[in-house]
Amino acid sequence: MKYSVYTLLFKDYSLEEIPPILSELGYNGIEIRIHDDGIHLPIDPSSEKIAQARRLAQDYGLEIPIISSYAKFGYSEELWKIEKEKMIKIASIADKLEAKYFRVQTAGYDDSLGYEKIRSFIRKQILELHVTLKEMNIEALPVIEQHGGGCIASSAGIIIDLIRGIEPEKIGVLYDPGNAVWEGWEPPIVQIDILKNYIKHVHVKNYDRDKTDPRKVVPAPLDKGILDWREVIKILKSKGYTGYLSLEDFRPIPPEEKARQAIAFFKQVESTA
């Protein structure tokens, strides 16, 4: 496996400041956030900005495996037109950065529509986007993030129901068992078995129970939270996953320290696997 960091950890840093830190620590890649707020790439970057991001990664020996957006499948027709245009732009940027994947999300549950309607929107839109990207000779693949809250795709069970029967060449999954700790929990071995043919990228973070409110969780070190990341990595390997483990750690400590602790943990797990 390879190791990267999601630039959201370094949200108060410019994109230019992040690659040298990751390179020095021994990471293989950088997962770049793309958002309307411009952190760390805007939705409509100039050609110069794209070239600069690609050159920064190359200069420090880093791959860009994925760019992570907040565009969503699952909205009704008018909103989908807007989201589709975003996804086309993001996919084109991913190609120019030589990123294989771009992260997307799903709309949240809407009781006025109901689950089956939202599911039908998502399936139709995945296939529609695939046709459009193919016509435009864009190779980057959309990957749906496992995420609850404002997104319906909180569990592996829901995700596979949304995409079952759609070929992995048309849609992938960003597996995030940390998100499932607070919504969408299933045993990791079950999650990975369900999604194994679709997992293209993995977010790594951990949570522990909030001592003041057992219904809540708080960010925790990778080796001390609810998730046993040694076991999760072992299961991923056993199912043939060889892609990136990408750090997304929300503890309130300096990002350099989070990245330093994570790479040490990854290397330790690797040496004992």
C-alpha positions, 0 to 999 in steps of 0.5 A, a space after each residue: 500500500 501507499 500513504 498520502 495525506 488529505 490536504 484538509 488537515 492543512 487547511 490553514 496552509 497554502 498548497 505550496 507549503 504542504 508537499 515539502 512537509 509530506 515528502 520529508 516525512 516519507 509520504 508517497 502522495 497528496 490528496 488535494 481538496 477542491 472546493 468553491 472556497 479555494 482550499 486547496 484548489 478552486 472549482 475553476 482553477 486557471 491552467 497555471 494553477 493546475 500546472 503549479 499543483 502538478 509541478 509541486 507534487 512532482 518536484 517533491 516526488 509525490 503522486 496525486 492519487 485523487 482530488 476530493 470534491 463535495 459535488 453530489 449525486 442524488 439531487 433532483 433534475 435541476 440541482 443535478 444539472 449544476 452538480 454534473 457541471 461541477 463533476 465534469 470540471 473536477 474530472 477534467 482537472 483530475 486528468 490534468 493532475 494525473 489523478 486517477 480518481 475524484 471524490 464525490 458525495 451523495 445527497 442526504 436523505 429527503 423524506 419528501 422524496 424517500 429512499 427509493 427515489 434518491 437511489 434511482 437519481 443516484 444510479 441514473 446520474 452515475 451512468 449519465 456522468 460515465 457516458 459524458 466523461 467517456 464522450 469527452 475522453 476524460 479518464 478520471 473515475 468518480 468515487 463515492 465517499 462513505 459518509 453520513 450526516 448530510 449524505 445518504 451513503 453512510 454504510 457499506 450496505 447502503 452504498 452497495 444497494 446504491 451501486 449494485 450492478 453498476 460496473 466498478 469501471 463506472 463508479 468507485 468507493 472511497 472507503 471511510 470506516 472512521 465515518 461509519 463509527 458515528 453513522 453507518 456502523 458495520 464490522 469492518 470485515 463485513 464493510 470491506 467484503 461488501 465493497 471490495 470490488 469498488 474500493 479505490 481509496 481509503 481515508 484513515 482516522 479514528 474516534 473514541 467515545 466521548 466520556 461526557 456523552 456516550 452518544 458522541 465520539 471524539 477524534 482519537 489516535 489511529 492506534 487507540 480508538 474504536 477502530 482497530 486499524 491494524 486489523 482493518 489494514 490486514 483485511 484490506 490486504 487480504 481482499 487485494 487492496 493495494 491503493 492509498 491509505 490517506 490520513 484524515 485526522 481531526 484531532 486538535 493538534 498541529 497537522 505536522 504532528 498528526 502526519 508524523 504520527 500516522 506515517 510512523 504507525 503505517 510503517 510499523 504496521 507494514 513491518 509487522 504485516 
